Amino acid sequence: MRVITRAQHFIQRIIQEAKEFPPRLREFDFKVAVLSFVDGIFPPEKHQYYINAIEEYVDRFMAPIVEKYRTEENEAISYAPGSHVPVWCCWWQGLEKMPELVLLCNQRLRQVIPEDRAELHMITQENYKNYVDLPKHIIEKFEAGKMSITALSDVLRVALLAEYGGFWIDSTVFISDHFPTEFITQNYYAQRMYDPVKWKREACKGRWCGFLMGGKANNVIFLLLRDAFYEWWRIHDSVIDYVILDYFLLSGYKNISAISEQIDHLPNNNPGVFDMYGKLHWPYSRELYHQLTADTNLHKLTYKIDLIKETPSGFPTLYAYLLSLVYGENIDGKNS
């Protein structure tokens, strides 16, 4: 039975990748289309030959942008004394339409943000044009359905950081302890867990993280990313890879010392950023929570899984504990 199931899944992957092949061929080139097809039917995805092909394509695209910032001096703009550093978070449909977990993360962010130093700005469909003036071609492609909300959020985060600076945090990130002030005091700061072996299937190899990134306005990192996204969407109608931001930044990292020096200067931090979401359904205990938060304060969660608050044995889950932590019901000790 297992062999039959695997064969069925393999056939389904072939069918899906075959549908994607023609548009990839039209949008990019033969090499990218072929390697994307092969990589897609033999999971886990993102083998090194695939990463190399995407990297080579993006490097060619990035060449003029990289050259511009390699020869142009840009100095990050310091925040005015006493000003509030912007913290950016986006939920397209607004607070009223947030799933429970997203609302949990948002409420936690509001609880821990240092109000004397930072100010939260929630980006939505209704207000995003109040903050940045995106190029006409990007608005048109988004409204025509060629850009997803996820793709637009990539553009928004780098445009906001380039113009205002501050800290971008994805809406599904939970802060377990204090607000990480490093993100609002440094010229550039990001979640980092560099390990070329562990993260061999990622282009950045853990050097940075696009969903937790901050710094000062006019930083060359954000300027390069903004220009790359603007130009990409002028030429293309889709992204070559889901994490195209990583490939843009990798191109800058390899060729611009002002970028590589900032990135290499960062210490590893929040190494367990992905560890909590797979354990939200586990029975809560103090030991489990301590294990997940001892060296990690920022946790990437997801609302796209079954989120239960009680185990079949009647014990509160880790997810239930996070809710109690934010909303005040004390369950600590019920399953310690």
N, C-alpha and C positions, 0 to 999 in steps of 0.2 A: 504493500500500500504506500509506504514512504517513497519508494522508487517511482511509482506512478504519480504521486503528488509532485515530486521534484521535476519530473518530466513535463507535467502540465505547467508548472511555474516557468520552466525554461522556455516552453513554447509561447507562453504569454509574454515573456520578456522579448523574445524575438519579434513577435507581432507588434509590440509597442515600439521597440527601437526601429523597426522597419518603417513605421509611420513617421517617426521623427527624422529619418535619414534624408528624405528629399528637402525639407525645409532647412536642415543644417547645411546641406550641400549648396543650396541657393544662397544662404545667408553668410556662410563662412567659406570653407574650401574642402576639397576631397579628403585630405589627411585628417582634418578635424572630424568630418562626418564619419569616416570609417572607424577611427579610434574611439569616438563616442559610441558608435554602434557596438563595437567589440566590448568595450568597457561596461556597457549597459547590460549585456547578456551574461556576463560572468561576474556576479557579485563576490565579495564586496566591491563596490565601484571605486573609481579613482586609483587605478594602478599608475605606476610611475610613468609609463609610456603615454598615458592619457594626460597626466599633469604636464609632462614635457611638451606635448603638442599644443595644449591650451596656452602654456607659458610662451612658447615661440610665437604663436599668433598674436597674443596680447603685446609682446615685446615689439613686434613690428608696428602694431597700431600705436603704441605708446612712444615710439621713437621721437617724433617732433615735440611732444609734450615734455618728455624727459629732457630733451636738449634745451628747451626753454627754461626749465627750472634748474638745470645744471649751470647755466650761465647767468641767471638772474638772481640777485640777492633779495631775500625776503626775511624780514625780522618780525617775529611774533609780537603782537600788541599786548602789552600788560593791561590788566584790569585797573580801572580807576580806583584810587583809594576809597574804601568804604562802599564800593559798588557790590551788587549781588551777582554772583556768577550764575549764568543760566544753566539749568539742568534740563535736558531735552528728553522727552518721552513721547511716543506716538501710539495712539489707538484711533484708527481712522474713523470709526463710527461714534466715538465719544464715550464718555464715562458711563452713560446710561446703557450702552450696549456691550459693556465689558462682561466676559464670562467670569465666573466666581474667582478662579485662580488669578486672572489678570487684575481684577479688582483688589484681590488680596495683596498682590505685589505693589500695586499703585498706592494702596493705603499705607503699606509698610514704608514705601519711599517717602510719603508725606510725613510719617511719624519721625523718621530719622534724619531728614534733611536739615542741615543747620540753617535756620531761618535768618540768622544774622549775617550769613556769608553766601548763601545760595538761594535761588528762586526757581521753582518748578514751572516749566512751560509744557503743557500738554498740547501736542500737535494733532489736529483732527482735520477732517475733510472741510469743515466749516472755516477754519482759521489759518491754514497753512500758507495761504497767499498773503497774509498779513505780515509774515516774517521774512520770506524770501521771494524774489522775483525770478522765477525759473524761466529758462528760455522757452519761447513759444513752441518750438518743435517738441519739447518734452511734454508740455501740457496737452498738445494735440494728440500725441501718441498715447498718452495715458487715457484721455477721454475717448479715444477710438478703440480702446481695449487692447492695444499692442503692448502696453506696460501693465504689469500687475501692481497691486498695492505694495507688495514686498519690494519690487524693483524701484518704485517711486520713493519708498522710505530710504533706500540706499542713497538716492540722489539727495533727498532732504537732509539726511544726517550730515553728509559732507558739506553741503551748501551752508547749513546752519553753523557748523563748527568753523568753516572758513571765514564766515562773515562776523560771527559773534564770539566764537570760542565757547567754552563751557564743557559740559559732560553729556554724552549721549548714552542712555541706558535703555535697552529693549524693555518692552512692557511686561515680559515674562521673566524678568530677573528679580529674585527675592534677596533682600539684604538682611542677613541674619543678625547682624550686630550694629556697629556704628557706621555712619556714612563715611565712605572712603575719601577723605579730603585730598588725597594725592591727585585725584582726578580733577580737582578744581584749583590746584595750586601750581602744577607743573606746566611747562611749555607744551609737553606732550606726555600722556600717560594712557596705558591700555592694559587690560588683562593680558597676562603673558605666562606661558608655560612651555618654553622652548625645549623641544625634545625631538630631534629629527628621526628617531626610531619609532617612538610611540605615535607621533603624528605624521608618519610617512605618507599617509593618504591625504594630507592637507598641504596645499601649496605653501602656506606660510610657516609650516612646521612648528606652529605654536608661538611664533614670535610676537603676534599681536592678535587682537580679537575685535572684529568690527562692531559687535553689539555692545561692547563696553569700551568706549574710547573717548578721551577728552583732551583738552589743551587750550591754548590761547589762540585768539583770532589771528589770521594771516600767517599761521604756521604753514611752512612749505608742504607738509604732509597733507593737510586738508585742502590747500590750493591745488595741488597736483591731482588729488582724488576728485575734486569738484570739476576741474577742467576735463579730466578723463571721462567722467560720466556724461558731461554735457556733450562732448564730441562723439562718444560712443553712440548715444541715442540720436545724434544728428545723422549718423551713417547707418545704424542698424535698427532693426525692429524687434530684436530679442537679445538676451544675454547669452554669451557662449558657455557660461557656467554659473550655477546658482550663487557662488561666492566670488563673483567677478571682482569685487572690491579687493580681495586678497591678491589677485593677479595684478591689478593696477598698482597696488602698493608694493608688491614684490618687484615690479619693474623699476619703480623709483628707488627701492632699497638697494638694488644691485648696481645702480648707476649714479646715484646722487649721495655724496658723503653727508650732506646736511640732513638727509633722511636716515641713512644707516646709522649715523652716530646717535641720533635720538632714540632709535629703536633698540640698538645694542646696549644703550646706557640703562635701559629699564631692567629692574630686577624681576625675576619670576614672582608672580603673585597669584593668589586665588587658584591654586593648582587643582582643587576639586570642584571647579565651576560646573562640571557636568555630572557630578556624582549624586546629587540629591534627587533629581527628578525620577530616577529609576527606582527609588526607594520610598516614594510618597505613600505607597500602599502598605508599607511595612508597619508592624506594631511599633508605636512610639516607645522609646526609652531614653533616659538621660544619656546613657552610654552611646546610643546611636546618634543622637543629636550632637553630642560633643565630638564624636568621630568625624561627622560631616562638616563641622564648623570650626574645628581647632585651628586650621590654617587657611580657611576659606570663608570669606564674608559675603561674596556675591555668588548666587546660585542660579544657573539658567534652568528654568522649569518649562513645562508645557501644559497647555490645557487640552491637548488633543489625545488624551488617554483617559481611561476610567479613573476618576478621582473618588475613592471611597473614604469615608470618615470613621469606619468601624470595621474591624476584622471579623471573619466568621465566628471567632471565639468571643467577640464582644469587647475587644480592646480598642482604644482609640489609635488611629493610624498617625504616622508622621504628618500627613496632610492635615489631619484634625488638630494636631498640636500647633502647626503654623497658623491656622485660623484662630486658635485660642490665644496665641502669642500676640496677634494683631488686634483681635476684637475683645480680649479681656477675660474670657472664660478660663479658669484655671483647671487644666486637666493634668498638670504635672504631678506625678505620684500615682496616678491611676494605673499606670503600666510602666513603672520605673525599674 
